[in-house]
Amino acid sequence: MNIILTGSLGHISKPLAEELIQKGHSVTVISSKAERRKEIEALGAKAAIGSIEDPAFLTKTFIGADIVYLMETLGAGSFFDQNLDYMLAINTIANNYKQAIQESGVKKIIHLSSIGAHTDKGNGMLAFHHNVENILKSLPEDISIKFMRPVGFYYNMFAFIPTIKAQNLIIQNYGGDAKEPWVSPLDIASVIAEEMDKPFDRREVRYIASDEIAPNELAKLLGEAIGKPDLKWQVVPDEQILNTMIAAGMNPDVAKGLVEMNAGRRNDFLYKDYYQHKPTFGKVKLKNFAIEFAAVYNQK
């Protein structure tokens, strides 16, 4: 099949491209960076250099595709852009996708959504995934869409490193002994590749997770991996986390959205729909990620 991937050579798109190429598919990778061309072509894929903010470019690239994989992304450092309206920016990208899908004639879409996309309330910044799903759902019914909803990415834990080094603590506005799900980007890529080979039937949702662990257990696992067996998880008020993020230069709306997102983890609100449609776990377990975490921790 002829498959178009957005996301350049990111945590998901690169292993996804590799797996699809290995299966014999023709893969085109969209990237905004011309310097990525050689790396994309070295994988055996075609490079389409342009911006997802350009619907004409997207339309031209999508023409002739059997399947298009969509994800929304903002530029590096965008969360520290004081002028960013992230909801508007993401909605604009989604509408660009919608226009390009309609004008190119593509009929099969896989969209990277997220846990929390089932609602626009109580999920903080994840509400933008709900908005994007609704924008894409407004496409004609003969266009089939598979919405992939992964849980929290393993690599988000790298954000814990500064306070671990400074205070021997993981500091968040959620925590405790209730298990919650996490996912490896490799498992996300594997599931998406699997879904591309399955029939498409209008609108479908699939959650993706690799493992589950409670925050207190997670602190113990990561602590042992980095040689800090006494590492603790400390829960602090929302306002403290919010003020810390803003003081570090983060866009206030982004900071508020992140704090509200994590607050939704405290009462399982974020995971309500997930637990009603709980998936089979992927192959990459937290014990595997702990090794990677330790390697990154020791490099910093």
Residue pairs with C-beta under 8 A, 6 or more apart in sequence:
1 25
1 26
1 66
1 67
1 196
2 25
2 26
2 28
2 64
2 65
2 66
2 67
3 20
3 25
3 26
3 27
3 28
3 65
3 66
3 67
3 68
3 69
3 196
4 27
4 28
4 30
4 48
4 61
4 62
4 65
4 67
4 68
4 69
5 13
5 16
5 17
5 20
5 27
5 28
5 29
5 30
5 45
5 69
6 13
6 30
6 52
6 68
6 69
6 70
6 71
6 73
7 13
7 29
7 30
7 69
7 71
7 73
7 112
8 29
8 30
8 31
8 32
8 33
8 36
9 17
9 29
9 31
9 36
9 39
9 40
9 43
10 73
11 153
11 155
11 185
12 71
12 112
12 185
12 188
12 189
12 192
13 29
13 69
13 71
13 189
14 43
15 185
15 186
15 189
15 190
16 69
16 189
16 192
16 193
17 27
17 29
17 40
17 43
17 45
18 43
19 189
19 190
19 193
20 27
20 193
20 196
21 27
21 43
21 44
21 45
23 193
23 197
25 196
26 46
27 43
27 44
27 45
27 46
28 45
28 46
28 47
28 48
28 61
28 65
29 36
29 40
29 43
29 45
29 46
29 47
29 48
30 48
30 50
30 52
30 58
30 61
31 37
31 40
31 47
31 48
31 49
32 49
32 50
32 51
32 52
33 49
34 49
36 47
36 49
37 47
37 49
40 46
40 47
41 47
48 57
48 61
50 57
50 58
50 61
51 57
52 58
52 72
52 73
52 93
52 96
52 97
53 92
53 93
53 96
54 96
55 96
55 99
55 100
55 103
58 96
58 97
58 99
58 100
58 104
59 99
59 100
59 103
59 104
60 104
61 100
62 68
62 100
62 101
62 104
62 106
63 104
63 105
63 106
65 104
65 106
66 106
66 108
67 106
67 108
67 109
67 110
67 196
68 101
68 106
68 108
68 109
68 110
69 109
69 110
69 111
69 112
69 192
69 196
70 97
70 109
70 110
70 111
70 112
70 136
71 111
71 112
72 90
72 93
72 94
72 112
72 128
72 132
74 84
74 86
74 89
74 90
78 84
78 86
78 89
79 86
79 250
79 251
79 254
80 249
80 250
80 251
81 251
82 251
84 251
84 253
84 254
85 253
86 125
86 128
86 251
86 253
86 254
86 257
87 127
87 128
87 131
90 128
90 131
90 132
91 128
91 131
91 132
91 135
94 131
94 132
94 135
94 136
95 135
97 135
97 136
98 135
98 136
98 138
98 139
101 109
101 139
101 143
102 139
102 140
106 143
107 142
107 143
107 144
107 200
108 143
108 144
108 200
109 136
109 143
109 144
109 145
109 146
110 145
110 146
110 148
110 192
110 195
110 196
111 132
111 133
111 136
111 145
111 146
111 147
111 148
112 148
112 150
112 188
112 192
113 129
113 132
113 133
113 147
113 148
113 149
113 205
114 126
114 129
114 149
114 150
115 126
115 149
115 150
115 151
115 152
115 181
115 207
115 270
115 271
115 274
116 123
116 124
116 126
116 127
116 129
116 130
116 261
116 264
116 270
117 126
117 129
117 130
117 132
117 133
117 147
117 149
118 130
118 272
118 273
119 127
119 130
119 273
120 127
120 130
120 131
121 127
122 260
122 264
122 269
122 270
123 130
123 260
123 261
123 264
123 269
123 270
124 256
124 257
124 258
124 259
124 260
124 261
124 262
124 263
124 264
125 254
125 257
125 258
125 260
125 261
126 257
126 261
126 264
126 270
127 257
129 149
133 147
136 145
136 147
137 145
137 203
139 145
141 202
144 200
144 201
144 202
144 203
144 204
145 202
145 203
145 204
146 195
146 200
146 204
146 205
146 206
147 203
147 204
147 205
147 206
148 188
148 191
148 192
148 195
148 206
148 208
149 205
149 206
149 207
149 208
149 274
150 183
150 188
150 207
150 208
150 209
151 180
151 181
151 182
151 183
151 207
151 208
151 209
151 271
151 274
152 180
152 181
152 182
152 183
153 182
153 183
153 184
153 185
154 182
154 183
154 184
154 185
154 210
154 284
154 286
154 289
154 292
154 293
155 185
157 218
157 222
157 289
157 293
158 293
158 296
160 170
160 222
161 296
161 297
161 300
163 169
163 170
163 171
164 170
164 222
164 226
164 228
164 231
164 297
165 297
165 300
168 228
168 230
168 231
168 232
169 231
169 232
169 233
169 234
170 215
170 218
170 219
170 222
170 231
170 232
170 233
170 234
171 234
171 236
171 241
172 215
172 233
172 234
172 235
172 236
172 241
172 262
173 235
173 236
173 237
173 238
173 240
173 241
173 259
173 262
173 263
173 266
174 215
174 235
174 262
174 263
174 265
174 266
175 215
175 216
175 233
175 234
175 235
176 214
176 215
176 216
176 235
176 266
177 214
177 215
177 216
177 217
178 214
178 268
179 212
179 213
179 214
179 217
180 212
180 213
180 214
180 215
180 265
180 271
181 209
181 210
181 211
181 212
181 271
181 274
182 209
182 210
182 211
182 212
182 213
182 286
182 289
183 208
183 209
183 210
183 211
183 282
184 210
184 282
184 283
184 284
184 288
184 289
186 282
186 283
186 284
187 208
187 209
187 210
187 282
187 283
187 284
188 208
188 282
190 282
190 283
191 206
191 208
191 282
195 206
205 277
206 279
207 274
207 277
207 278
207 279
208 279
208 282
209 274
209 278
209 279
209 281
209 282
210 281
210 282
210 283
210 284
210 285
210 286
211 281
211 284
211 285
211 286
212 281
213 221
213 286
215 233
216 233
218 233
218 286
219 231
219 232
219 233
220 229
220 231
221 286
221 287
221 290
222 231
222 290
222 293
222 294
223 229
223 230
223 231
224 290
225 290
225 291
225 293
225 294
225 297
226 293
226 294
226 297
226 298
238 259
238 260
238 263
241 259
241 262
242 255
242 256
242 259
245 254
245 255
245 258
245 259
246 252
246 255
261 270
264 270
265 271
268 275
